[in-house]
C-alpha cells in the first residue's frame, strides 16, 4: 500500500507538471500571437503607404518576409530549447501571426479569379511569395548560425582581433543582392 501511495503521488505530480506546462504554453501563445499580429498590421500599413506597389505584392508580403526570417533565426537558437513554452510561443505564436500565409493564399486566389490584377500577377505573386519566404527563412537561420559561431570563436580566443569568417563575407555579398531584388519588387 505504501508503494501504491508513492506511485499515485508521482502520477499526480506528473499530471500537475504537464497541466502547468500546458497553461504556460497557452499563455505564451496568447501573448505572442497578439504581438505578432501587431507587427503584421504595422508592416501592412507601412507597405500600404508606399505609392505604386505592384499588385503581385500582396499586402502582407513584407510581414511574410520578416516572419520567415524571424522563424529561421529562432529555429537555430541553441539558447532557446525546442518544445518549451517560450519556443512554441515565439515560433508558432509570434512568427505564425506575422506571416499569415492564409492572406497570401487568399490574395493569390483573388488574382487568379481576376478580381485584382492580372493572371500574370497571380503567377508572380505565387512564385515570389513562396521563394522569398524560403529565402528569408534561410537568411534568418544563417544569421543565427553566424552569430553563434562568432560568439563561440570570440569566447574561445579572448582576443580583440576580429577576422570575419567566410560566412560573413558571403552574407555581405548576398544581403545587398537580396535587398536589391526586394527593392526592385517594391
Secondary structure, DSSP 8 states (H G I E B T S, - for coil): -HHHHHHHHHHHHHHHHHHHHHHHHHHHHHHHHHHHHHHHHHHHHHHHTSTT--TTS-TTHHHHHHHHHHHHHHHT-TTS-TTSHHHHIIIIIIIHHHH-HHHHHHHHHHHHHTSSS-HHHHHHHHHHHHHHHHHHHHHHHHHHHHHHHHHHHHHHH--S-----HHHHHHHHHHHHHHHHHHHH-
